[in-house]
Amino acid sequence: MSRTFAMIKPDAVERSLVGAILDRTEKAGFSVAAMKLVHMSKQEAEGFYIVHKDRPFYGELTDQMSAGPTVVLVLEGEDAQPAWRELMGATNPKDAAEGTIRKEFAIDLGNNSVHGSDSVENAAWEISYWFAETEIVNG
């Protein structure tokens, strides 16, 4: 078993999709080891997405992520990081495979409903950004 970081973004929280996304996540074999509902500040969003600071979409991304509540999660499962990326689907929902979360729930590229770590190393960093180790249940 391994861990990864996942996020249900403000666009999905606003549309009351948290339960549906969690249901899909658990049915895919993931366990929730930690979960919080947060309304990140612009500063927290900028810190979390610092890797994209020099990209043209950084300002829009951090505005969107601080616009409303977000669910942050630690997921556990077999090869959790790549498995979660597969379940999420391509970043652009137009390119996402049938049966993926983004294909089913995303509005567009900017409002694509979920986030997942792109590497095992980034998963560890992203988990530590939002959770103390004492907040994570070892399943």
N, C-alpha and C positions, 0 to 999 in steps of 0.2 A: 504494500500500500504506500501511496505517496500523496502529497498535498499540492494543491494549487490555489491561487487566488482567483476569485470570480466576483463580478459586480453586476447587479441589475440596475441599469442606468435610469436617470430621472424620467426619460420618455416612457419607459415600461412601467415604472412605479406610478406615474400619473395616470396611465391607462389601466391600472388595476390588474397587471399581468404577473405580479410577484408570485402568487399561488400557482398559476399555470406553469411558469418557468421553473419554480422549485419542484413541482410535480414531475416535469420532464427530466429534471436533473436527477432526482432520486430514482425514477424509473430506468434511467440509463446506468444505474449502479453506483452513483456517488452518494457519499454520506456528508452531511453538513457538520463540520467540526467547530465552526464558529459563524456567527451571523449578527450583524448590527444594521439598524436603520440610521443613516447619518444624513445630515444636510451639510455637505461640505462647503466651506467658505471658498471664496475665489483664491485665497492664499493656499488653502489645503489642496485645491485642484491644481494650482500651478506647481506646487511641490510634488504632487503625485505624478503629474505628466511632464516633469522637468526634462525628461529625455527628448521631448518634442519641442523644447523651447525655441529652437531656431527654425521650426517648420512654419509655413504660412497659415496653417490651420490652428495653431496653438491657442490664440486668443479666443477663437470661436469654440474650440473644444473646452477650454476651461470655463467659459461663460455657460455653456450647456451643462457641464457637470456640476456647476454650483447653482443652477437654476431651481433645483428642487431636490427632494429626498432621493437617496440612493441606498440600495441594500448591498453591503459588502460582506463577502463570505470567504471562508476557508473550506474547500472541498477536499475530501479524501476519496481515493479510488485507485484502481490499478492503472499505472501510468497516467496519473491524474492530469498533469499539464497538457500533454498532447491529446488525451481523450476529451478534455473539456474544450479545447480548441476545435476539435472535430465536431462535437455536439453543437457548439456555437454557430459554426459555418463561417463562410468568407466574410471579411469586414464589410464589403459592399453586399447588401442583401440581394441585389440583382444577380450576383455571382454565386450566392450561397446554394448549396445542394438542397434538394427536397428533404424534408424531415428535420432540418436544422432549426435551431431557435431563431436565428436571424431571418431565415427564409419565411418562417411562419409569423414572427412578431415584429420585425423591424419595419420602420417607416421608410427610412432612406439611409444613406451612408452616414450622415451626422447623427441620426437618431436610430441607432442599430441595436438598441435594447440591452445588450450585454457586453461585458468586457472580460477578457481572460488573459492571463500572463502569457507572454510569447516565448518564455524559456523557463527552465527550472530555477535558474539564478534570479531572474526577475520575479518569479513567483515568491521566492523567499523574501526579497526586498519588499514587494507589495504587501505581503502578509504582515511583515513587521511594521509597515507604515500605518496600518489600521488596527492591529491587534497586538496586545501583550501576550506573551506565551501562556500566561495564566488564564487567558480568556479562551484558549483553544482546548477543546475536549479531545483527548486521544481516544480514538475509537478502535 
